[in-house]
Amino acid sequence: MENKEIVIQAQGLTKRFGDFIATNAITFEVYKGEIFGFLGANGAGKTTAMKILIGISKPSGGEAKVAGFDVYSQTEDIKKISVI
């Protein structure tokens, strides 16, 4: 997209629960003003990915930023973001 601000960026985002991989190396970008959704079967990792992106679960691997905030170290800042 041309000169649009990236508001969510995930690169190889992974979440493991023991031997179970709930979210397996997902990569995507969401731009300001874009409508974005997750589609998939039950158990595909949609809710797990959202929990990581809203700052209530830590990923097991990969990288992600929401509004420039890191999902590993700036979860409290992510939780304070207002979209209104």
C-alpha positions in Angstrom: 0.0 0.0 0.0 1.3 3.5 -0.8 2.6 5.5 2.1 0.0 4.2 4.6 0.8 3.8 8.2 1.2 0.2 9.5 -0.8 -0.1 12.7 -0.4 -3.9 13.3 2.6 -5.9 12.2 3.3 -9.5 12.9 6.3 -11.5 11.6 6.5 -15.3 12.3 4.2 -14.9 15.4 3.9 -18.2 17.2 2.3 -19.4 20.4 2.9 -22.8 21.9 1.2 -24.5 24.8 3.5 -27.4 25.6 3.7 -29.5 22.5 0.6 -27.9 21.0 1.2 -25.0 18.5 -1.8 -22.7 18.7 -0.5 -20.0 16.3 2.2 -21.1 13.9 4.5 -18.4 12.5 1.8 -16.0 11.1 2.9 -12.9 9.2 0.8 -10.0 8.2 0.4 -6.2 8.2 -2.7 -4.1 8.8 -2.7 -0.5 7.6 -4.5 2.5 9.1 -8.1 2.6 7.9 -8.0 -1.0 6.6 -10.6 -3.5 7.5 -8.9 -6.8 8.6 -10.3 -10.1 9.9 -9.2 -13.6 10.8 -10.9 -16.5 9.2 -10.3 -20.2 10.0 -11.7 -23.3 11.6 -12.3 -23.8 15.3 -8.9 -24.3 16.9 -7.0 -22.5 14.1 -5.5 -19.9 16.5 -7.6 -16.8 15.8 -8.4 -16.1 19.5 -4.8 -16.8 20.5 -3.5 -14.4 18.0 -5.9 -11.7 19.1 -5.0 -12.3 22.8 -1.3 -11.7 21.8 -2.2 -8.5 19.9 -4.2 -7.0 22.7 -1.5 -7.6 25.2 -3.0 -10.3 27.4 -0.9 -13.2 26.2 2.9 -13.4 25.4 4.0 -15.0 22.2 6.4 -18.0 22.2 8.2 -16.7 19.1 8.2 -14.2 16.3 7.7 -10.5 16.5 4.7 -8.2 16.6 3.9 -4.5 17.1 0.6 -2.8 17.6 0.6 1.0 17.0 4.4 0.8 17.3 4.3 -1.0 20.7 6.1 -4.3 21.1 3.9 -7.3 22.2 6.6 -8.6 24.5 7.6 -5.5 26.4 4.9 -2.9 26.0 1.7 -4.8 26.7 0.4 -2.1 29.1 0.8 0.5 26.4 -1.1 -1.7 24.0 -4.0 -2.1 26.4 -4.3 1.7 26.7 -4.7 2.3 22.9 -8.1 3.9 22.0 -9.5 3.5 18.5 -12.4 5.8 19.1 
